[in-house]
Amino acid sequence: MATVNFSVPDEVKEAFNRTFARRNKSVIIAELMRKVVEEAKQQKRREEAFRILTARRSKRSTVTDEEIRATREEDCL
């Protein structure tokens, strides 16, 4: 297991220590680190999906308002 050192503002440290006074702070910090790593991975996946969808957008065919209206009317029959 690794040991890490971070500098945080005193008020953050004090609030953290008060909030988690009777809990294993190492476990809490490790869980928070896992969560932010997963959130960063998820954000990267979202950005990649957005990039792919945006790139495909220019390649798809366009549909006129009249074609959309006609399709809607056909579906309603």
N, C-alpha and C positions, 0 to 999 in steps of 0.2 A: 504494500500500500504506500502511496506517495504522500508527501507532506507538501502543502502549498502555502504561500504567504501572500496576502493581498492587503493593500492599504485601502481603508474605507473611512469616510468621515466619522468622527467620534459620535455624532448623534445617531448615525445608522447602526454603529456597533452597540451603543447603549440600548437603542430600541430593540434590536435583535436579541440581545441578552435578556432584556426584560420579558419580551414576548415568549422566548423559548427557554426560560430559566431552568426548568426541570427536564429538559429534553437533551438528547445527544445532538449537539450542534454540528458535529462532523457529518452525521447522517443527513441532517437537514440540508447542509451546504452541498453535499454530494448529490442529493436528489434535485436540488435547484440547478446544479450544473448539468445533470442529465437532461432535465427539461429544456434548458436553453439550447443545448446541443441539438436535441430533437426538433425544437422550434426552428432553429437555423437550417437544418436539413429540409424541413417541410417548406420553409420559405424559398429555398433554392429550387425545390421541385415545382412550386407554384410559379416561380419566375420562368423556369424552363417550359412549363406547360403554356404559359402566356406567350412566350416567344414563339413556340411552335404554332399555336392557334393564330397568332398575329401573322406569321409568315404564310400560313395556308389561306388566310382571308383574301389575299390578293389573287389567289389562284382559283377561287371558286366562282361559279357563274353568278351573274346578277339576275334578279327576278323583278319584273316591273310591278307596280301597284295593281295594274289590271290583271296580271297573272295571279297574284295573291288573292285578289277579290274573287276571281273566277274559281279558284281552287276552294275557297271558303264556301262559295255558293254551291259547288258540286258536293262538298262534304255535308252540307245541310239538307240535301235532298234525300 
